[in-house]
Amino acid sequence: MRQAILIFNKEFRDYFASPIAYIVIAIFLAVIGWLFFSTFFLFDQADMRGFFGLLPIFFALVVPIVTMRLFSEELNVGSYELLLTLPVTFRDIIVGKYLAAVAFVAALLVPTLAYPIFISFLGDLDWGVVAGGYVGALLLGSAYAAIGLFASSLTRNQIIACIVAIVICIPLAIFDQMLYFFPQSILDVFSYLSANAHFSNIAKGIIDSRDLVYFLSIAFIGLYATHLVMEEK
């Protein structure tokens, strides 16, 4: 895994080598913070449910922006061919880039730890539920990152890669809110496909193996699909 770690270090540093990462983090924190606290005081409850409820749809928009450059940029500038001549395997490349995206998602969440700390001064906050919410958020971001990595491997155009990833991630985020559009016979299937439903369970502090399997499966499918695209190219 030494080569994968080297690729991870390079990709993670590259995120912060340009102002884009700082702009994404700033916009994410400003918008989600405003939406959360604009209704927080109306309910007079010391909890983070409003914040975690926003994450599935926000991540479906933000994570594709984070991952769109991982392969598309290499394909566009021509460094992809150079990368393949180095003593690394497809697995090293995919794992290194994927871990860099997941690490950036984690970095995106770190400043939001100020929210529960602030709320704990206002009331009796259940830190177990908060911890479960952040674990679920990292799993959700990891699943979306694998989808974004796959989309980035398809094209040299970063905008197209971002749009493809968003088109895949948003339905996963809202399936559970659209069940009344589907026939009764397939409701269970679409209910299980909903990332929001699985994330909501973990965000309540309930760690269920079915939810873990779901997120790990989405991540595996995304990474395996990326491997197939690389082999085809």
Secondary structure as UniProt FT lines:
FT   HELIX           2..15
FT   TURN            16..17
FT   HELIX           19..43
FT   HELIX           49..67
FT   HELIX           69..77
FT   HELIX           79..85
FT   HELIX           90..109
FT   HELIX           110..113
FT   HELIX           114..120
FT   TURN            121..122
FT   HELIX           127..154
FT   HELIX           158..174
FT   HELIX           175..177
FT   HELIX           179..181
FT   HELIX           184..186
FT   HELIX           187..193
FT   HELIX           195..203
FT   TURN            204..205
FT   HELIX           209..232
//
